[in-house]
Amino acid sequence: MTQSSIESQSPFTSKRVLALATVTLLAGWSLSAIAPESEPVEPLSELASEAKTYEIDLSHSGVLFKVRHLGLSWCWGRFTSFEGSLTYDEKSAGCSIEMSIDPASLDTASEGRDKHVTGADFLNVAQFPEAGFRSTKVTAGEDGALQIQGVFSLHGVEKEVELEAQILGQGDRGERFGERIGFEGSLRFNRRDFGITTYPDSAVGDEVEVIIAIEGKLK
């Protein structure tokens, strides 16, 4: 075919190409118009973790401590006034805890000792009326075990500590009690790190263990 023949047919060829492109475009538009809509995406709130927050039931919970006396035995005590909440996600074992403790509520079963420990030699509650714990990071183990890193505040000082904890149980306990959770953990600290330096370790142990036992009720 000569060059002149090709040039004479080029307008026809261009029109045919244009027509085919138009048909293809219209066909694609028609198919998309009648195609079924994709399933709606589930809202993010629906996919979020099922974390539940429980308020501490003071009458079924306790904050206890123990410290060595004369290097021989344990001297036990407790705090009777505290409050806070525990958030737990059973699926991911995600957990957070925050609680405040009134150090003036200390009870060691000895009125004279209570007065001494809450005084200037130890807790000095007149100057430092607040104590507590708040979690910052949680690592889940097996069978409900939790390693909880957090900040413990006492005697006007805040320090990072680790709470070794366990979820003891969780569930609905009927109309009277509602949905509840059981939690227990313990942490250890050196009292001198918190500025409580009176008396040598041979008289009053430097290491103090705090046991936190909580029964929480779903908010």
C-alpha positions in Angstrom: 0.0 0.0 0.0 1.3 3.4 -0.9 1.9 6.2 1.5 -0.9 8.2 -0.1 -3.3 5.3 0.5 -2.5 5.1 4.2 -2.9 8.9 4.6 -6.3 8.7 2.8 -7.5 6.0 5.2 -6.2 7.6 8.4 -9.3 9.7 9.2 -11.5 6.6 9.0 -9.1 4.7 11.2 -9.0 7.5 13.8 -12.8 7.6 13.9 -13.0 3.8 14.4 -10.5 3.9 17.2 -12.4 6.8 18.8 -15.7 4.9 18.5 -14.3 1.7 20.1 -12.8 3.7 23.0 -16.2 5.4 23.6 -18.0 2.1 23.6 -15.5 0.6 26.0 -15.8 3.6 28.4 -19.6 3.5 28.3 -19.6 -0.3 28.9 -17.3 0.1 31.9 -19.5 2.9 33.4 -22.6 0.7 32.9 -21.1 -2.2 34.6 -19.9 -0.1 37.6 -23.4 1.4 37.8 -25.1 -2.0 38.1 -22.3 -3.8 40.1 -23.3 -4.7 43.7 -22.0 -2.4 46.4 -19.2 -3.7 48.5 -20.0 -4.6 52.1 -19.9 -1.7 54.5 -16.7 -1.4 56.5 -17.3 -2.0 60.2 -16.8 1.1 62.2 -13.5 1.3 64.1 -15.4 1.6 67.4 -16.9 -1.8 66.7 -13.5 -3.3 66.2 -11.9 -1.8 69.3 -10.8 -4.0 72.2 -13.4 -5.0 74.7 -11.7 -3.4 77.7 -13.8 -3.1 80.8 -13.3 -0.8 83.8 -13.9 -1.9 87.3 -14.2 0.3 90.4 -12.4 -1.0 93.5 -14.8 -2.5 96.1 -13.2 -1.3 99.3 -15.0 -3.7 101.5 -13.6 -6.7 99.5 -10.2 -5.4 98.8 -7.0 -4.7 100.7 -3.6 -3.0 100.6 -1.2 -4.7 103.0 2.6 -4.4 103.6 5.3 -6.2 105.5 8.8 -5.3 106.6 11.4 -7.1 108.7 11.7 -6.4 112.4 15.1 -6.9 114.1 16.1 -9.1 111.2 13.9 -11.8 112.7 10.2 -11.7 111.7 7.7 -9.8 109.6 5.8 -6.8 110.9 2.5 -6.6 109.0 0.3 -3.6 108.4 -2.4 -2.4 106.1 -4.0 0.8 104.7 -7.7 1.0 105.3 -8.5 3.9 103.0 -7.8 3.7 99.3 -9.7 4.0 96.0 -9.1 3.5 92.3 -10.0 1.5 89.2 -8.8 -1.4 87.2 -9.3 -1.7 83.4 -8.9 -5.2 81.8 -9.3 -6.6 78.3 -9.8 -10.4 78.5 -9.0 -10.9 74.8 -5.7 -9.1 74.7 -4.9 -9.4 78.5 -4.5 -5.6 78.4 -4.6 -4.1 81.8 -4.2 -0.8 83.6 -4.6 0.1 87.2 -4.6 3.4 89.1 -5.2 3.8 92.8 -4.6 6.4 95.5 -3.8 5.4 99.1 -4.3 7.5 102.3 -1.1 6.8 104.2 -2.7 8.2 107.4 -5.1 5.2 107.4 -2.2 2.9 108.3 -3.1 0.1 110.8 -0.6 -2.2 112.3 -2.8 -3.4 115.2 -0.8 -1.2 117.6 -2.0 2.3 118.3 1.4 3.4 119.5 3.2 1.9 116.5 0.7 3.4 114.1 1.4 6.9 115.6 5.2 6.3 115.3 5.1 5.0 111.7 2.8 7.8 110.4 5.0 10.4 112.2 8.2 12.1 111.1 10.5 9.1 111.5 8.7 7.2 108.7 5.8 8.2 106.5 5.4 11.8 107.9 1.8 11.9 106.7 1.4 15.5 107.9 3.8 16.6 105.3 3.2 13.9 102.7 -0.5 13.0 102.8 -0.7 11.1 99.5 0.5 7.8 98.2 -0.5 5.6 95.3 0.3 3.6 92.2 -0.4 4.0 88.5 0.6 1.5 85.7 2.6 2.5 82.7 3.2 -0.8 80.9 1.7 -4.3 81.1 3.2 -7.6 79.8 0.9 -10.5 79.8 2.0 -14.0 80.8 0.2 -17.4 81.0 -2.9 -18.2 83.1 -3.7 -14.6 83.8 -0.2 -13.6 85.0 0.8 -9.9 84.5 4.0 -8.0 84.8 2.9 -4.4 85.5 5.4 -1.6 85.4 4.3 1.6 87.0 5.0 4.5 89.3 4.7 4.2 93.0 4.4 7.4 95.0 5.2 7.6 98.8 6.7 10.1 101.2 6.7 12.8 98.4 8.8 10.6 96.1 7.8 8.8 92.8 9.8 5.8 91.6 9.4 3.2 88.9 8.5 -0.2 90.3 7.2 -3.6 89.0 4.0 -5.2 90.2 3.8 -9.0 89.7 0.1 -9.6 89.4 -2.5 -12.2 88.6 -6.1 -12.0 87.4 -7.8 -14.4 89.8 -11.3 -14.5 88.2 -13.8 -12.5 86.2 -17.5 -12.8 85.6 -21.1 -11.9 86.4 -22.1 -12.8 90.0 -25.8 -12.1 89.7 -28.1 -9.3 90.5 -26.7 -8.6 94.0 -23.0 -8.3 93.0 -23.0 -7.7 89.3 -20.0 -8.2 87.0 -16.7 -8.4 89.0 -13.0 -9.1 88.7 -10.4 -10.4 91.2 -6.9 -9.1 91.1 -3.8 -9.6 93.3 -0.3 -8.3 93.0 2.8 -7.4 95.0 5.6 -4.9 94.6 8.9 -4.4 96.5 10.8 -1.3 97.2 13.7 0.0 99.3 12.3 2.5 101.8 15.6 4.6 101.6 14.9 5.3 97.9 11.8 7.1 99.1 13.7 9.2 101.7 12.7 7.0 104.7 16.1 6.6 106.2 15.5 6.5 110.0 16.8 3.4 111.8 19.3 0.9 110.5 18.3 -2.2 108.4 19.0 -4.4 111.4 16.2 -2.7 113.3 13.7 -2.0 110.6 14.2 -3.7 107.2 15.0 -1.6 104.2 12.9 -3.7 101.8 9.2 -3.3 102.0 6.7 -5.5 100.2 3.2 -4.2 99.4 0.4 -6.5 98.5 -2.5 -5.2 96.5 -5.6 -7.4 96.5 -8.6 -6.0 94.6 -12.2 -7.0 93.9 -13.5 -4.7 91.3 -17.1 -4.0 90.3 -17.9 -3.1 86.7 -18.6 0.6 86.3 
